[in-house]
Amino acid sequence: MRTNVQFKNMAHGSKALLHPRVTWALLALLAFAALPGCTSIKETFGFDNKKAEVYLPAEQLIMKGMDEYNVGTYYLALDYFNEILDRYPFSPQAPLAELKAADSNYYMERYVEALALYKEFEDRHPTNEALPYVMYQKGMCSYKRIDRIDRDITGAEESIRAFEELLRAYPDSPYSEEARARIKAANEFLVNHEFFVVKFYLRTERYTEAETRLKYVLAMYPDSKIAPRAQELLDLVQAGTPPTSGLADWFTGLSMPSWTDFTGWIK
């Protein structure tokens, strides 16, 4: 995996009245920046003024795009790739531009946009040799959106479905073993989420709902790491002696586990 390089936009603050001295200082700074031979404000404050040279043949556009992509300048790479798709959609370079446009969005953490582009690539090129990678990346776009256990679980559910789709289509691909490990990690996240809900029921003394949820956890995830704790808690609830103090101790360590905990080949 490549190191993810974030591209952050600069945000302007809200309007405010400035002290006269501050106003004169800003005017002086602007005047200084306008002098010949002086460093521009963008350079002084680290603003990137670099733009893609897009008026080029497709062959040069893809080369320049890959150069920017390989050094992590994904927003510039995306300009080159999009230019190919706009001006040369039927060129030999177009499929690679489609794929790398998706990758560029992914590495900029624009996972929703990346997922849409990976799906488009899959639909347009169903026999392309990169399809196992594309299907894996579809799963990763959802996997990267997994949040805390008390938040939305859609990312975990969608990543599991995407990785399972990959395993059905290409069970022996280079991405399959990692996909299996990430499925296990996502499943652990889901069971942790379900178990965490039990805490709410116990705290509000809704013991019938707590019992139902614990039974569901054990039925759906019997091999999960949380299963022994869930069984012990269920026994207490069914015996009419649910914990009333130290409740938080039952729900420690509930989070998204590392996928590397579920594979023996990467540490």
C-alpha positions in Angstrom: 0.0 0.0 0.0 1.2 3.4 -0.8 1.5 6.0 2.0 -1.5 8.2 2.0 -0.7 11.8 1.3 -3.5 14.2 2.3 -4.4 17.3 0.3 -5.9 19.9 2.7 -7.8 22.9 1.5 -7.2 26.2 3.1 -10.3 27.6 4.7 -10.9 31.3 5.2 -12.1 32.5 8.5 -15.2 34.6 9.1 -15.3 38.4 8.6 -14.1 40.4 11.5 -13.1 44.0 12.2 -9.4 44.5 12.3 -7.4 46.9 14.5 -6.0 49.8 12.4 -2.4 48.7 13.1 -3.3 45.2 11.8 -4.8 46.7 8.7 -1.7 48.7 8.0 0.5 45.7 8.6 -1.5 43.7 6.1 -1.3 46.5 3.5 2.4 46.7 4.1 2.8 43.0 3.6 0.8 43.1 0.3 3.0 46.0 -0.9 6.1 44.1 0.0 5.0 41.0 -1.8 4.3 43.1 -5.0 7.9 44.3 -5.1 10.1 42.8 -7.9 12.3 40.0 -6.8 10.4 39.5 -3.5 8.9 36.1 -2.6 5.2 35.9 -3.3 2.6 35.5 -0.6 1.8 32.0 -1.8 5.4 31.0 -1.5 5.8 32.7 1.8 2.9 30.9 3.4 3.3 27.6 1.6 0.4 27.8 -0.8 0.9 25.6 -3.8 0.5 27.5 -7.0 1.4 24.5 -9.2 -1.0 23.7 -12.0 -1.1 20.8 -14.4 0.0 21.3 -18.0 -3.1 19.8 -19.6 -2.8 21.0 -23.2 -0.8 18.0 -24.2 -1.2 14.7 -26.2 -2.6 11.7 -24.3 0.8 10.0 -24.2 2.4 13.0 -22.4 -0.6 13.5 -20.1 -0.5 10.0 -18.8 3.3 10.2 -18.2 2.9 13.5 -16.3 0.0 12.2 -14.4 1.9 9.1 -13.3 4.9 11.2 -12.3 2.7 13.3 -10.0 0.9 10.2 -8.7 4.2 8.4 -7.9 5.4 11.3 -5.7 2.0 11.6 -4.0 0.8 14.8 -5.6 -2.6 13.3 -6.2 -4.6 16.4 -6.9 -2.3 17.3 -9.8 -2.3 13.7 -11.0 -6.0 13.8 -11.0 -6.0 16.9 -13.3 -3.9 15.0 -15.9 -6.1 11.8 -15.7 -9.3 13.8 -16.0 -8.0 15.7 -19.0 -7.3 12.4 -20.7 -10.9 11.2 -20.0 -12.4 14.5 -21.2 -10.3 14.9 -24.4 -9.2 11.4 -25.2 -11.9 9.0 -23.8 -11.2 6.3 -26.4 -7.4 6.5 -26.3 -5.2 3.6 -25.2 -4.3 5.7 -22.1 -8.0 6.1 -21.0 -8.4 2.9 -19.0 -5.2 3.6 -16.9 -6.4 7.2 -16.5 -9.8 5.9 -15.2 -8.1 3.6 -12.7 -5.6 6.1 -11.5 -8.3 8.8 -11.1 -10.0 6.4 -8.7 -6.7 5.7 -6.9 -6.0 9.5 -6.6 -9.3 10.1 -5.0 -8.8 7.2 -2.6 -5.4 8.4 -1.5 -6.9 11.9 -0.9 -9.4 10.1 1.4 -12.3 11.0 -0.9 -13.7 7.5 -0.5 -17.2 8.0 -1.8 -15.9 9.5 -5.0 -13.2 6.8 -5.3 -15.8 4.1 -4.8 -18.0 5.5 -7.6 -15.0 5.6 -10.0 -13.9 2.0 -9.1 -17.5 0.8 -9.9 -17.4 2.7 -13.2 -14.1 1.0 -14.1 -15.5 -2.4 -13.2 -18.6 -1.8 -15.4 -16.6 -0.6 -18.4 -13.8 -3.1 -18.2 -15.3 -6.4 -16.9 -12.3 -8.4 -18.3 -9.5 -6.1 -17.4 -6.6 -7.7 -15.6 -6.8 -5.1 -12.8 -10.3 -6.2 -11.8 -9.2 -8.1 -8.6 -7.4 -4.9 -7.4 -10.4 -2.8 -8.3 -12.8 -5.1 -6.4 -10.4 -5.0 -3.4 -10.3 -1.2 -3.5 -14.1 -1.1 -3.5 -14.0 -2.9 -0.2 -11.3 -0.6 1.1 -13.3 2.5 0.3 -16.0 1.2 2.7 -13.5 -0.2 5.2 -11.8 3.2 5.5 -15.2 4.7 6.5 -15.6 2.5 9.5 -16.1 4.7 12.6 -16.4 4.1 16.3 -18.6 1.3 17.6 -21.2 3.7 18.8 -21.6 5.2 15.3 -22.9 4.1 12.0 -22.0 0.5 11.0 -22.6 0.9 7.2 -18.9 1.0 6.4 -18.3 -2.3 8.0 -21.3 -4.0 6.4 -20.5 -2.7 2.9 -16.8 -3.6 3.2 -17.7 -7.2 4.1 -20.0 -7.5 1.1 -17.3 -6.1 -1.2 -14.6 -8.3 0.1 -16.8 -11.4 -0.1 -17.6 -10.5 -3.7 -13.9 -10.4 -4.5 -13.4 -13.8 -2.8 -16.2 -15.3 -4.8 -14.8 -14.0 -8.1 -11.1 -14.3 -7.5 -10.5 -16.6 -4.5 -6.8 -16.9 -5.2 -5.9 -13.3 -6.1 -3.0 -11.5 -4.4 -5.6 -9.5 -2.4 -7.7 -12.4 -1.2 -5.8 -13.3 2.0 -5.9 -9.7 3.2 -9.6 -9.4 2.2 -10.3 -12.4 4.4 -8.5 -10.8 7.3 -10.3 -7.5 6.9 -13.7 -9.4 6.8 -12.8 -10.9 10.2 -11.8 -7.5 11.6 -15.0 -5.9 10.3 -17.1 -8.7 11.8 -15.4 -8.1 15.1 -16.3 -4.5 14.8 -20.0 -5.4 14.2 -20.1 -7.8 17.2 -18.5 -5.2 19.4 -21.1 -2.7 18.2 -23.9 -5.2 19.1 -22.4 -5.9 22.5 -22.0 -2.2 23.2 -25.7 -1.8 22.8 -26.2 -4.2 25.7 -24.6 -1.6 28.0 -27.4 0.8 27.3 -30.0 -1.8 28.1 -28.3 -2.7 31.4 -27.8 0.9 32.4 -31.5 1.6 31.8 -32.6 -1.7 33.5 -34.1 -3.0 30.3 -33.0 -6.6 31.0 -35.3 -8.3 28.5 -33.8 -6.3 25.7 -30.3 -7.0 27.0 -31.0 -10.7 27.1 -32.3 -10.7 23.6 -29.3 -8.8 22.3 -26.8 -11.1 24.1 -28.5 -14.1 22.6 -28.3 -12.5 19.1 -24.5 -11.8 19.6 -23.9 -15.4 20.6 -26.0 -16.8 17.8 -24.5 -14.6 15.0 -20.9 -14.4 16.2 -20.2 -17.6 18.3 -16.5 -17.5 17.5 -15.9 -13.8 18.2 -13.5 -12.7 20.8 -16.3 -11.1 22.8 -18.4 -14.3 22.9 -17.1 -15.7 26.3 -17.8 -12.3 27.9 -21.3 -12.1 26.3 -22.1 -15.6 27.6 -21.0 -14.8 31.1 -23.1 -11.6 31.1 -26.1 -13.5 29.7 -25.9 -16.0 32.5 -26.0 -13.2 35.0 -29.0 -11.6 33.4 -30.9 -14.9 33.1 -30.2 -15.6 36.8 -31.7 -12.3 37.7 -28.4 -10.9 39.0 -27.3 -8.5 36.3 -24.3 -6.3 37.2 -25.4 -3.0 38.7 -22.0 -1.6 39.6 -18.8 -1.6 37.6 -20.8 -1.8 34.4 -18.1 -0.1 32.4 -15.7 -2.9 33.1 -17.7 -5.3 31.1 -17.4 -3.1 28.0 -13.7 -2.2 27.9 -11.6 -2.7 24.7 -14.6 -2.5 22.3 -13.2 -0.9 19.2 -12.2 -1.6 15.6 -9.5 -4.3 15.8 -6.5 -4.3 13.5 -6.9 -6.6 10.5 -3.4 -7.9 11.0 -4.6 -9.6 14.2 -6.5 -12.0 11.9 -3.7 -13.1 9.5 -0.5 -15.0 10.1 1.5 -13.7 7.2 1.7 -9.9 8.0 2.8 -8.6 11.4 
